[in-house]
Amino acid sequence: MDMSMAEGVASVEPRLVDLVTQSCQIVTIHQHESGAFPASPYFPAYNFCWFRDGSFVAEGLSRHGEVGPAEAFHRWCSEVLRSRSVRVDRIVEQIRQGLPVERDTLLPTRYTLEGEEAGDDWWNFQVDGYGSWLWSLCAHLRRHHGDPRPYREAVDVAVSYLMASWELPCYDWWEEHPEDHHVSTLGAIAAGIAAVLELGLLDDGLAAEAAVHLDRIRSRVKEDGTVQGHLVKWLGGEAVDGSLLACLAPFTVVDEATATATLERIEQDLVLENGVFRYVGDTFYGGGRWPLLTGFLGLARLRLGRRESALAALEWIASAATASSEFPEQVSAPLQHPERFDEWLQRWGPIATPLLWSHGMYLILADELGLHA
């Protein structure tokens, strides 16, 4: 740590460090005995495990020395994938032959905490979670010098599935727009494949095939997912989405010029007093600002050398904490569409709190800023 960073850490309010401890406690208390993390334990629709959400939660824990809980999650993911290897082989073969694939036969986006499929009507075909898991697993193994051998079969399954499915349109991070190809999804896939290749987890044949797909994904993002120098929500579109921040950091799938232009556009369209809206026109619970997206905002700012504004992002997340130090899914003031709040309140109840992904992003950003308990 350089002197300027050390001085910055020393001047931080103690509550920011306290929230690191409390976030670790909240996340681990709610971890299921299987290793899965519920997206939000008291919110019925979210009492399931998403690979995407859990991957960022595990990354936050890993960065703060909570090795056991992080590894328990990665083992859970590994078993979920290994138990579906035959199914994935069948999916891959169907896609290679150009045969139609029914969406309900593809892997779901969320599972029960025991690793089963929920069997309910959900917006299931999303693939970003499997890329996010590969990225998170590799970061954890590298950080703690872990043994990759127990995960190799699951990694092969995930990579094979992603190589076969990335060109299919799917739901975005928000379970919306299944007809499009989403840049944040492609970014997660690229980050996962790149991490696996860098760590050498694939045999030579699969690695060579994965490298070809990685180049194609990056080219597709550059050619069709970039407008006027900045990333866009989906290929061929023009608008931005808060999830694009992950492509800047921690996934780092674009160069600095693209990262700078994308951050500028997102700050212009989606950021209010450091809180980040998902997208313009969001009506979910009225369309508030999301702490987890502000975590990505802070990481993007740090990548571009804006430490003070990254710390301001962390402080905004901290301001969203409840009296019991729990972070919600979103902050409900101000709202883009306040007239739509009550319909969601009546449908699903109060805003999901705690949202474990919000805590995971707080932990990741705090670590990047040098804040530890």
N, C-alpha and C positions, 0 to 999 in steps of 0.2 A: 504494500500500500504506500503510495507517495504521500508527501507531507500535506499537500492540499486536501487529499481525500481524508487523511487522518484528522485534520482540523475540522472538516465538514462533519465527520461522524461524531466528534466530540461535542459539537454544538447542537446535535439533534435532540429534540425533546424526548425525555425518558419514555413517554407513552408509546412512541413509535417502536422502541425496542421491546416494551412490555407486550405489545401486540404480536410480536414475533413469537414469544413464549406462549401466549394465549392461542394464537393460531395453530401452533403445533399441537397443543393440548386438545383444542376443539376438533381438529381433523382426526387425530388418533383415537379420541374417545368414541367417535362415530364410525370408525373403521370396522367393518364386519369381520367376524372370526375367519371368514374365507379369504380375507385380504382385500376385498372389494371396498370401494368408497361409494356410499350413496351420494348422489348429486346434492340432495338436500334431505336430511333424515326425517323432517317433520312435514314435508310437502308430499302428499301421496303420489302425485304424478312424477315426482323426482326421486322416489325412494328406490331407485335403480342405479346401476353403475354404467356410465358412459366411458368408453376407452379414452375419449378426448379429455373429459373433465378430470378423470382419475390420473391421467398421465401428467397433467400440470400439478395436481395435488402431490403426487409422488415426487415430482421434480423439486417442488418446494421443500418437502421433508428431507429429501436427499441432500439438498444444499445446506441444511441446518443440522446435519449429523444424525437424523432419524433414519438410520440405515434399515433397521428391522421392518418398520411399517412400509417403507418404500419397496423393499424386496418382497414383502408379502403381497403387495399389489401386483408387482411384475410376475410373480409366480401364478397369481390368479389369472392374469391375462394370458400367460403362457398355456395354462391348462385349458382355458376357454378355446384357444385357437387349436391346440393339439387335438382336442376332442372333435374338432370339425375339419380335420385335414382331408378326409375322404370327400366330404361335401365340397370343400374348396377345389379339390382336384377335378371334381365333376363340373363345377362352375367354370373353371379355367378352360377345360376342354370344350365346353359348349361355346364359350366366347371365341376361342381360337377357330372353331369350325364355322363361326358366323351364325350360329343357331340362336333363336330368341331365348332370352332368359327372363323368367318371371321375377319381378322384384321381391316377392315374398319368399323366394328361394335363396336370395342373396343374404349375406351376413347382416344381422341387425345392428343398429347403432347403440342400443342399450340392452343390458341383461339384468336378470334378477341378481341379488347379492350372492346367491349360490351358484351363479354362472349359467343359469338356464335362460331360455328365451321367454319373454313375458307373455306372448300369445295374444296380446291385445292389439287394438287398432292404433298404430303409431306411425310416425313419419320415418320409416326405418332405414331406407337405403342412403346411408352416409358413409363415406370411406375415410374422411380426415382423421377419425379416431385411431385407425390402425397405423397411419403414418405417424401421428403424434406419439403413439406408444413406442414405435421403433426408435424415434428420436429420444424420448425420455429414458427408455431402457439403456440405450448406448451411452447417454450422458451419465447415468448412474453407474454403469459398469466401469467407465473410464475414471470417474471421480473417486470411486472406492475400490478400484483394482479388483472388481468382481470377476467371478468365473463365468464365462459366457456359455459354457457347454450345456447347462440345463435348459437354456433358452433357444438353442439352435433350431430345433424342429419347429417351434412356434414362429421364429423369425422367418424361416423358409416359407411357412404357410402364409404369413402376413405379406411378405414380399411378392409371392406368386399371385396372391389375391389382388394386390394393388397393381401389379403389372397388367393383369387381365382386365381390371375394372376402371382404371383411371380415365379412360376415354368415354365412359358412359356418363350421361348427365345424372345428377343425383341431388338430394337435398343439401342445402348449405348448413352452416353451423347452427342456424336457428330453426331447422326443420321446415324450411320454406324453399320455394322455387325449384322443384325437382326436375324441371325441364332444362336447366342451365348447367354450364360447367363453371364452377366457382373457383376463383383465383386463390382464396385462402385455403380451400381444399387441396388444390394442386400444390400449394406451398407446403402444406403439412406432409403430403406424400413425398415431395422432393426432399424435404428435410429428413424424413425417416429413411428413405433409401440411401441418401448421401451418408447418413450417420452409420448405417450398417456397412456400407462399402468402406468407409474410413476405418472402421474397427475390424474389418476383415472377417465378418461373421458368415459369409457365404462361400460355398465352394466355387471353383473357378468358372464353371459353366454358368451357374446362376448369377454370379457376380458380373460376368460379361453381359448377360442379357439385361440385368438390372441397370448397368451403366448406360446402355443404349436407351432404355426407357427414361432414365434420369435426364439425359441430354434432350430427349424429345419433350419432356414436361417443361424443362426450363425454356426451350425454344418456343413452345406454345404460349407460355406466360409472357415472354418478351414480345412475341409477334401479335398475339390476339388479346392479351390481358393487360396491355399497357396503352394508355392514351395520353398524348401530350406529356409523356415522360413519367406519368404516375400509374400505379396499379389501379385496376377497376374491379368492381364487385364480381362480375362474371365475364367470360370471354365474349368480346364483341359489344360490351356495354360501355357506359360512360360514367356512371355514378360510383361512389366509393362506399365502403362498408367498414365498420370498426374492426372486424375480424382480419382485415388486411394488415393491421399493425403487426400481427404475428409473423408475417412474411419478412418484415423488417428486422424484428428481434422477438423471440430468440432464434427463429428459424434461419434468418439471414440468407434468404434465397434470391435476393436482388442486390445489385451493386449500390454504392453509396449515392450516386446521382438519382437513381430511381427511388431509393429510400427517402431521400430528402424531399423530392417532389411529392411522394405519396404522403409523407407526414404533413407537409404543408397543406395539401388538399384536405386531409382528414381533420386537421386542426381548424381549418376554415369552415368546413361543413358540419362537423360532428362533435366538436369539443366546446364545452361551456364551463369556464372556471375549473379546468382540469378534469372534469367528468366527461365521459365519452358516451354518446348515444350510439346505438347499434347502426342505424341508418336513418336517413331523412324519410319521414312518413311512418315510422314505427308506431303501431297502435297497441302492442302487447302491454297490458297493464298501463295503458296510456302513453307508453314510449318514453321511459325515463333513462337516466344515465347509469351505466353498468360499472361497478368497481373493478371487475375482472378485466374489462377493456382498458380501464385506466392503468392497470398493471402493465399491459402491453404498451400503452402510450409511454409510460415511464421508461420501459426497456428500449423503445425506439429512440427516445430522446437521448438516453445514455449512449447508444450506439453512435449518435451523431455529435457527441461531445457536450450535450446540454445537461450537465449534472444538476444544476440548481432547479431547472424545470422538471427534471426527473424526480427530485426530492419533493417538489410541489405535488406531483402526481401521487406519490406515496402518502403525503399528508392528506390529500383529498380522500383517498381510500380510507385512511384512518378516521376521517370525520364521518364516514358512513357507518361506523361500528355502532352497535346497540350498547345499552348499558352493560350487557353481559359479554361485550367484546365480540359479537357475532356480526359477520358481514352479510348483507342481503344480496340477492340477485341484482336488484336495481334500486335506485333512489328515486322516489316518486315526486320530487319537486325540483325544478319545474317539469311538466310533462308536455310532450309534443301534442298529444290529443287527450286532454284530461277527461273529455266526455266518454272515453272508452275504458276508463279505469274500472268502473263499477261492474261492467259485464264480466271482466276477468276475475274480479273479487268474488262475484257470485258463482262463477264457474269453478274456480280452483282454490278459493280462499285467499288469505293474506299472502303478500309477496314472499317467495321462498327465502327463509332465514333459519339457520345459516346456509349459505351456498358454499360448499366446500371448495369449489373452483375459485371463488373470490379469495378465500384464505390462501389457496395455493399460489395465486398470482401475487398476493401481498408478500408471501415468503420469498418468491423468486426475485421480485424487485428489491426487497430489503437486502437480500444477499448481494445483488449487483451493486447496491449502494454501500456495502460494507457493514450493514447492521446485523448484529447477532446477539442473541441473549447471553 
